[in-house]
């Protein structure tokens, strides 16, 4: 059997504090055919000094139109049949890519695979494990939230021919949009395995712009035909209520973490 090549795409901008850990988490996988592509938006914090220390990387550093644009560049540069998207502050669980590839090898109809995710703090300590639910397209569209952990998702290159690349107009939920399109036009599977470590820190985009992210996700639901669905509207109202009040947000996070700790 021909071995499947894996391409890992990492968009980067001024994440020099974490990006070396990201690189090493890919290097330390036990699967032999991985290319790691880093698309940097012209960082000024020493990121390029880190990248220069790893000659195996394929990377560029130039201004871009945002994260979606950077990722699309990386997708088009890649040569792997299986593609993963790992942000520059996240990491992979050790020796997990071999398992991911085996799932694709065993099911030639499979277009996308995702698993579970550890939420880690800025120092890499696990806060809690997030067990993502099985795939449900309507829930993904109406939830005002992507329950699929983006760094734990992999997909076949061929899916771009069916759904296109990331929508550059989206700044927060481009992953959710891509997953919806794949779910509409391909086969998606969830495995009960932690694949990635998603880092929560003060500079993370998802933490700083939560209300804007929920608004963009809400508009996505309407775009895909659920503008009259009461579930979509109730979920949006719920998140507006939670994230408009900092004290309530802190309470909600404590409850969430407590519920998801082992």
WOUR-V37910 format. One record per residue. RES is the residue in three letters. OMEGA is omega in whole degrees, -180 to 180 (* if undefined). Layout:
# WOUR-V37910
{{RES:OMEGA} {RES:OMEGA}}
This chain:
# WOUR-V37910
{{UNK:179} {UNK:-179} {UNK:180} {UNK:176} {UNK:-180} {UNK:174} {UNK:176} {UNK:-179} {UNK:180} {UNK:171} {UNK:-173} {UNK:169} {UNK:177} {UNK:175} {UNK:-178} {UNK:-180} {UNK:-172} {UNK:-165} {UNK:179} {UNK:177} {UNK:176} {UNK:-180} {UNK:-178} {UNK:179} {UNK:174} {UNK:180} {UNK:-173} {UNK:174} {UNK:-177} {UNK:177} {UNK:-168} {UNK:-172} {UNK:-179} {UNK:168} {UNK:-179} {UNK:-178} {UNK:178} {UNK:179} {UNK:-175} {UNK:-176} {UNK:-180} {UNK:-177} {UNK:179} {UNK:-173} {UNK:-178} {UNK:179} {UNK:-177} {UNK:175} {UNK:177} {UNK:-178} {UNK:-179} {UNK:180} {UNK:-176} {UNK:-174} {UNK:180} {UNK:-177} {UNK:167} {UNK:-175} {UNK:172} {UNK:176} {UNK:-177} {UNK:177} {UNK:178} {UNK:-178} {UNK:180} {UNK:-174} {UNK:-180} {UNK:178} {UNK:179} {UNK:-180} {UNK:178} {UNK:175} {UNK:-179} {UNK:178} {UNK:-177} {UNK:177} {UNK:-170} {UNK:179} {UNK:-177} {UNK:174} {UNK:177} {UNK:-175} {UNK:173} {UNK:-179} {UNK:-176} {UNK:-180} {UNK:-169} {UNK:173} {UNK:180} {UNK:-180} {UNK:173} {UNK:170} {UNK:-178} {UNK:170} {UNK:-178} {UNK:-175} {UNK:176} {UNK:178} {UNK:178} {UNK:-179} {UNK:180} {UNK:178} {UNK:179} {UNK:178} {UNK:-176} {UNK:-179} {UNK:-176} {UNK:177} {UNK:-175} {UNK:180} {UNK:-179} {UNK:180} {UNK:172} {UNK:-180} {UNK:-178} {UNK:-172} {UNK:171} {UNK:171} {UNK:-177} {UNK:178} {UNK:-175} {UNK:179} {UNK:177} {UNK:179} {UNK:-179} {UNK:176} {UNK:175} {UNK:176} {UNK:178} {UNK:177} {UNK:-177} {UNK:-178} {UNK:175} {UNK:-175} {UNK:176} {UNK:-172} {UNK:-179} {UNK:179} {UNK:180} {UNK:-178} {UNK:-171} {UNK:-173} {UNK:-173} {UNK:-176} {UNK:176} {UNK:179} {UNK:178} {UNK:179} {UNK:-172} {UNK:-180} {UNK:178} {UNK:-178} {UNK:175} {UNK:-180} {UNK:179} {UNK:178} {UNK:-174} {UNK:-176} {UNK:178} {UNK:178} {UNK:-179} {UNK:-171} {UNK:-177} {UNK:-178} {UNK:-179} {UNK:177} {UNK:-176} {UNK:178} {UNK:180} {UNK:-178} {UNK:-175} {UNK:-172} {UNK:177} {UNK:176} {UNK:178} {UNK:179} {UNK:179} {UNK:-179} {UNK:176} {UNK:-179} {UNK:177} {UNK:179} {UNK:179} {UNK:-172} {UNK:-178} {UNK:-180} {UNK:-179} {UNK:-180} {UNK:174} {UNK:175} {UNK:-177} {UNK:-178} {UNK:173} {UNK:-176} {UNK:-173} {UNK:174} {UNK:-179} {UNK:-173} {UNK:175} {UNK:178} {UNK:-171} {UNK:-177} {UNK:-178} {UNK:-176} {UNK:-177} {UNK:180} {UNK:-175} {UNK:-172} {UNK:-173} {UNK:-179} {UNK:177} {UNK:179} {UNK:179} {UNK:178} {UNK:180} {UNK:178} {UNK:177} {UNK:178} {UNK:177} {UNK:178} {UNK:178} {UNK:179} {UNK:-177} {UNK:168} {UNK:-178} {UNK:-179} {UNK:179} {UNK:-178} {UNK:-176} {UNK:-179} {UNK:178} {UNK:-177} {UNK:179} {UNK:178} {UNK:179} {UNK:178} {UNK:179} {UNK:-178} {UNK:175} {UNK:-180} {UNK:-176} {UNK:-170} {UNK:175} {UNK:-179} {UNK:-178} {UNK:-180} {UNK:179} {UNK:177} {UNK:180} {UNK:178} {UNK:-180} {UNK:180} {UNK:178} {UNK:178} {UNK:-179} {UNK:-179} {UNK:180} {UNK:-178} {UNK:-175} {UNK:176} {UNK:177} {UNK:*}}
